[in-house]
Amino acid sequence: MLMPYRNAPRRGIAKLLRDEDGAGVVELIMIIAVVIIVAIIFREYLIDLVKTLMGRAETEANDIFNYDANKHFPGSK
């Protein structure tokens, strides 16, 4: 009764070794490696860009949360 299931792991491993779907994984790893290399090369530029964007976001957030109605609508209370 259990004889067909005895060789199932062996057949699964053999199928995995013949399978070529792993080629997609290698391509994905190579793309990630290229992105990391580019990030290392342009590290200083990226750090400055992120600091600028975060500073701008902080300024905008402060403007939103420190809303002054008199500044936008003179004469209103």
Chimera marker file (.cmm) of the C-alpha trace (Angstrom):
<marker_set name="trace">
<marker id="1" x="0.000" y="0.000" z="0.000" r="1" g="1" b="0" radius="0.5"/>
<marker id="2" x="2.801" y="2.472" z="0.820" r="1" g="1" b="0" radius="0.5"/>
<marker id="3" x="5.202" y="1.237" z="-1.875" r="1" g="1" b="0" radius="0.5"/>
<marker id="4" x="4.347" y="3.959" z="-4.459" r="1" g="1" b="0" radius="0.5"/>
<marker id="5" x="5.066" y="6.627" z="-1.864" r="1" g="1" b="0" radius="0.5"/>
<marker id="6" x="8.450" y="5.214" z="-0.903" r="1" g="1" b="0" radius="0.5"/>
<marker id="7" x="10.186" y="6.541" z="-4.022" r="1" g="1" b="0" radius="0.5"/>
<marker id="8" x="8.299" y="9.836" z="-4.109" r="1" g="1" b="0" radius="0.5"/>
<marker id="9" x="11.051" y="11.871" z="-2.391" r="1" g="1" b="0" radius="0.5"/>
<marker id="10" x="13.679" y="10.422" z="-4.713" r="1" g="1" b="0" radius="0.5"/>
<marker id="11" x="11.586" y="11.257" z="-7.784" r="1" g="1" b="0" radius="0.5"/>
<marker id="12" x="10.985" y="14.763" z="-6.436" r="1" g="1" b="0" radius="0.5"/>
<marker id="13" x="14.684" y="15.407" z="-5.988" r="1" g="1" b="0" radius="0.5"/>
<marker id="14" x="15.463" y="14.081" z="-9.473" r="1" g="1" b="0" radius="0.5"/>
<marker id="15" x="12.773" y="16.313" z="-10.958" r="1" g="1" b="0" radius="0.5"/>
<marker id="16" x="14.141" y="19.306" z="-9.054" r="1" g="1" b="0" radius="0.5"/>
<marker id="17" x="17.648" y="18.693" z="-10.421" r="1" g="1" b="0" radius="0.5"/>
<marker id="18" x="16.366" y="18.500" z="-14.011" r="1" g="1" b="0" radius="0.5"/>
<marker id="19" x="14.091" y="21.505" z="-13.642" r="1" g="1" b="0" radius="0.5"/>
<marker id="20" x="15.289" y="24.724" z="-15.305" r="1" g="1" b="0" radius="0.5"/>
<marker id="21" x="13.089" y="27.108" z="-13.355" r="1" g="1" b="0" radius="0.5"/>
<marker id="22" x="16.089" y="27.902" z="-11.164" r="1" g="1" b="0" radius="0.5"/>
<marker id="23" x="17.507" y="29.924" z="-14.057" r="1" g="1" b="0" radius="0.5"/>
<marker id="24" x="15.003" y="32.659" z="-13.167" r="1" g="1" b="0" radius="0.5"/>
<marker id="25" x="16.402" y="32.751" z="-9.662" r="1" g="1" b="0" radius="0.5"/>
<marker id="26" x="19.928" y="33.280" z="-10.988" r="1" g="1" b="0" radius="0.5"/>
<marker id="27" x="18.706" y="36.144" z="-13.166" r="1" g="1" b="0" radius="0.5"/>
<marker id="28" x="16.942" y="37.712" z="-10.213" r="1" g="1" b="0" radius="0.5"/>
<marker id="29" x="20.082" y="37.453" z="-8.075" r="1" g="1" b="0" radius="0.5"/>
<marker id="30" x="22.137" y="39.086" z="-10.841" r="1" g="1" b="0" radius="0.5"/>
<marker id="31" x="19.653" y="41.970" z="-11.111" r="1" g="1" b="0" radius="0.5"/>
<marker id="32" x="19.774" y="42.496" z="-7.346" r="1" g="1" b="0" radius="0.5"/>
<marker id="33" x="23.578" y="42.454" z="-7.468" r="1" g="1" b="0" radius="0.5"/>
<marker id="34" x="23.618" y="45.133" z="-10.188" r="1" g="1" b="0" radius="0.5"/>
<marker id="35" x="21.224" y="47.312" z="-8.174" r="1" g="1" b="0" radius="0.5"/>
<marker id="36" x="23.433" y="46.957" z="-5.086" r="1" g="1" b="0" radius="0.5"/>
<marker id="37" x="26.574" y="47.842" z="-7.079" r="1" g="1" b="0" radius="0.5"/>
<marker id="38" x="24.886" y="50.946" z="-8.531" r="1" g="1" b="0" radius="0.5"/>
<marker id="39" x="23.733" y="51.936" z="-5.042" r="1" g="1" b="0" radius="0.5"/>
<marker id="40" x="27.296" y="51.598" z="-3.736" r="1" g="1" b="0" radius="0.5"/>
<marker id="41" x="28.711" y="53.648" z="-6.601" r="1" g="1" b="0" radius="0.5"/>
<marker id="42" x="26.175" y="56.470" z="-6.181" r="1" g="1" b="0" radius="0.5"/>
<marker id="43" x="25.935" y="56.179" z="-2.382" r="1" g="1" b="0" radius="0.5"/>
<marker id="44" x="26.779" y="59.802" z="-1.555" r="1" g="1" b="0" radius="0.5"/>
<marker id="45" x="24.393" y="61.152" z="-4.187" r="1" g="1" b="0" radius="0.5"/>
<marker id="46" x="21.595" y="58.880" z="-2.934" r="1" g="1" b="0" radius="0.5"/>
<marker id="47" x="22.191" y="59.894" z="0.698" r="1" g="1" b="0" radius="0.5"/>
<marker id="48" x="22.026" y="63.587" z="-0.230" r="1" g="1" b="0" radius="0.5"/>
<marker id="49" x="18.868" y="62.990" z="-2.275" r="1" g="1" b="0" radius="0.5"/>
<marker id="50" x="17.148" y="61.172" z="0.586" r="1" g="1" b="0" radius="0.5"/>
<marker id="51" x="18.159" y="63.877" z="3.073" r="1" g="1" b="0" radius="0.5"/>
<marker id="52" x="16.777" y="66.567" z="0.765" r="1" g="1" b="0" radius="0.5"/>
<marker id="53" x="13.505" y="64.703" z="0.262" r="1" g="1" b="0" radius="0.5"/>
<marker id="54" x="13.110" y="64.003" z="3.986" r="1" g="1" b="0" radius="0.5"/>
<marker id="55" x="13.809" y="67.665" z="4.794" r="1" g="1" b="0" radius="0.5"/>
<marker id="56" x="11.201" y="68.739" z="2.283" r="1" g="1" b="0" radius="0.5"/>
<marker id="57" x="8.707" y="66.238" z="3.708" r="1" g="1" b="0" radius="0.5"/>
<marker id="58" x="9.386" y="67.527" z="7.228" r="1" g="1" b="0" radius="0.5"/>
<marker id="59" x="8.823" y="71.125" z="6.112" r="1" g="1" b="0" radius="0.5"/>
<marker id="60" x="5.547" y="70.198" z="4.434" r="1" g="1" b="0" radius="0.5"/>
<marker id="61" x="4.404" y="68.247" z="7.497" r="1" g="1" b="0" radius="0.5"/>
<marker id="62" x="5.224" y="71.174" z="9.770" r="1" g="1" b="0" radius="0.5"/>
<marker id="63" x="3.260" y="73.501" z="7.478" r="1" g="1" b="0" radius="0.5"/>
<marker id="64" x="0.268" y="71.168" z="7.611" r="1" g="1" b="0" radius="0.5"/>
<marker id="65" x="0.251" y="70.606" z="11.360" r="1" g="1" b="0" radius="0.5"/>
<marker id="66" x="1.096" y="74.199" z="12.298" r="1" g="1" b="0" radius="0.5"/>
<marker id="67" x="-1.755" y="75.610" z="10.243" r="1" g="1" b="0" radius="0.5"/>
<marker id="68" x="-2.370" y="79.302" z="10.780" r="1" g="1" b="0" radius="0.5"/>
<marker id="69" x="-5.802" y="80.361" z="9.529" r="1" g="1" b="0" radius="0.5"/>
<marker id="70" x="-4.920" y="84.066" z="9.784" r="1" g="1" b="0" radius="0.5"/>
<marker id="71" x="-2.039" y="83.559" z="7.394" r="1" g="1" b="0" radius="0.5"/>
<marker id="72" x="-4.274" y="81.958" z="4.764" r="1" g="1" b="0" radius="0.5"/>
<marker id="73" x="-7.503" y="83.859" z="5.425" r="1" g="1" b="0" radius="0.5"/>
<marker id="74" x="-6.701" y="87.366" z="6.726" r="1" g="1" b="0" radius="0.5"/>
<marker id="75" x="-9.406" y="88.837" z="8.913" r="1" g="1" b="0" radius="0.5"/>
<marker id="76" x="-10.852" y="85.493" z="10.014" r="1" g="1" b="0" radius="0.5"/>
<marker id="77" x="-10.723" y="84.367" z="13.604" r="1" g="1" b="0" radius="0.5"/>
<link id1="1" id2="2" r="1" g="1" b="0" radius="0.2"/>
<link id1="2" id2="3" r="1" g="1" b="0" radius="0.2"/>
<link id1="3" id2="4" r="1" g="1" b="0" radius="0.2"/>
<link id1="4" id2="5" r="1" g="1" b="0" radius="0.2"/>
<link id1="5" id2="6" r="1" g="1" b="0" radius="0.2"/>
<link id1="6" id2="7" r="1" g="1" b="0" radius="0.2"/>
<link id1="7" id2="8" r="1" g="1" b="0" radius="0.2"/>
<link id1="8" id2="9" r="1" g="1" b="0" radius="0.2"/>
<link id1="9" id2="10" r="1" g="1" b="0" radius="0.2"/>
<link id1="10" id2="11" r="1" g="1" b="0" radius="0.2"/>
<link id1="11" id2="12" r="1" g="1" b="0" radius="0.2"/>
<link id1="12" id2="13" r="1" g="1" b="0" radius="0.2"/>
<link id1="13" id2="14" r="1" g="1" b="0" radius="0.2"/>
<link id1="14" id2="15" r="1" g="1" b="0" radius="0.2"/>
<link id1="15" id2="16" r="1" g="1" b="0" radius="0.2"/>
<link id1="16" id2="17" r="1" g="1" b="0" radius="0.2"/>
<link id1="17" id2="18" r="1" g="1" b="0" radius="0.2"/>
<link id1="18" id2="19" r="1" g="1" b="0" radius="0.2"/>
<link id1="19" id2="20" r="1" g="1" b="0" radius="0.2"/>
<link id1="20" id2="21" r="1" g="1" b="0" radius="0.2"/>
<link id1="21" id2="22" r="1" g="1" b="0" radius="0.2"/>
<link id1="22" id2="23" r="1" g="1" b="0" radius="0.2"/>
<link id1="23" id2="24" r="1" g="1" b="0" radius="0.2"/>
<link id1="24" id2="25" r="1" g="1" b="0" radius="0.2"/>
<link id1="25" id2="26" r="1" g="1" b="0" radius="0.2"/>
<link id1="26" id2="27" r="1" g="1" b="0" radius="0.2"/>
<link id1="27" id2="28" r="1" g="1" b="0" radius="0.2"/>
<link id1="28" id2="29" r="1" g="1" b="0" radius="0.2"/>
<link id1="29" id2="30" r="1" g="1" b="0" radius="0.2"/>
<link id1="30" id2="31" r="1" g="1" b="0" radius="0.2"/>
<link id1="31" id2="32" r="1" g="1" b="0" radius="0.2"/>
<link id1="32" id2="33" r="1" g="1" b="0" radius="0.2"/>
<link id1="33" id2="34" r="1" g="1" b="0" radius="0.2"/>
<link id1="34" id2="35" r="1" g="1" b="0" radius="0.2"/>
<link id1="35" id2="36" r="1" g="1" b="0" radius="0.2"/>
<link id1="36" id2="37" r="1" g="1" b="0" radius="0.2"/>
<link id1="37" id2="38" r="1" g="1" b="0" radius="0.2"/>
<link id1="38" id2="39" r="1" g="1" b="0" radius="0.2"/>
<link id1="39" id2="40" r="1" g="1" b="0" radius="0.2"/>
<link id1="40" id2="41" r="1" g="1" b="0" radius="0.2"/>
<link id1="41" id2="42" r="1" g="1" b="0" radius="0.2"/>
<link id1="42" id2="43" r="1" g="1" b="0" radius="0.2"/>
<link id1="43" id2="44" r="1" g="1" b="0" radius="0.2"/>
<link id1="44" id2="45" r="1" g="1" b="0" radius="0.2"/>
<link id1="45" id2="46" r="1" g="1" b="0" radius="0.2"/>
<link id1="46" id2="47" r="1" g="1" b="0" radius="0.2"/>
<link id1="47" id2="48" r="1" g="1" b="0" radius="0.2"/>
<link id1="48" id2="49" r="1" g="1" b="0" radius="0.2"/>
<link id1="49" id2="50" r="1" g="1" b="0" radius="0.2"/>
<link id1="50" id2="51" r="1" g="1" b="0" radius="0.2"/>
<link id1="51" id2="52" r="1" g="1" b="0" radius="0.2"/>
<link id1="52" id2="53" r="1" g="1" b="0" radius="0.2"/>
<link id1="53" id2="54" r="1" g="1" b="0" radius="0.2"/>
<link id1="54" id2="55" r="1" g="1" b="0" radius="0.2"/>
<link id1="55" id2="56" r="1" g="1" b="0" radius="0.2"/>
<link id1="56" id2="57" r="1" g="1" b="0" radius="0.2"/>
<link id1="57" id2="58" r="1" g="1" b="0" radius="0.2"/>
<link id1="58" id2="59" r="1" g="1" b="0" radius="0.2"/>
<link id1="59" id2="60" r="1" g="1" b="0" radius="0.2"/>
<link id1="60" id2="61" r="1" g="1" b="0" radius="0.2"/>
<link id1="61" id2="62" r="1" g="1" b="0" radius="0.2"/>
<link id1="62" id2="63" r="1" g="1" b="0" radius="0.2"/>
<link id1="63" id2="64" r="1" g="1" b="0" radius="0.2"/>
<link id1="64" id2="65" r="1" g="1" b="0" radius="0.2"/>
<link id1="65" id2="66" r="1" g="1" b="0" radius="0.2"/>
<link id1="66" id2="67" r="1" g="1" b="0" radius="0.2"/>
<link id1="67" id2="68" r="1" g="1" b="0" radius="0.2"/>
<link id1="68" id2="69" r="1" g="1" b="0" radius="0.2"/>
<link id1="69" id2="70" r="1" g="1" b="0" radius="0.2"/>
<link id1="70" id2="71" r="1" g="1" b="0" radius="0.2"/>
<link id1="71" id2="72" r="1" g="1" b="0" radius="0.2"/>
<link id1="72" id2="73" r="1" g="1" b="0" radius="0.2"/>
<link id1="73" id2="74" r="1" g="1" b="0" radius="0.2"/>
<link id1="74" id2="75" r="1" g="1" b="0" radius="0.2"/>
<link id1="75" id2="76" r="1" g="1" b="0" radius="0.2"/>
<link id1="76" id2="77" r="1" g="1" b="0" radius="0.2"/>
</marker_set>
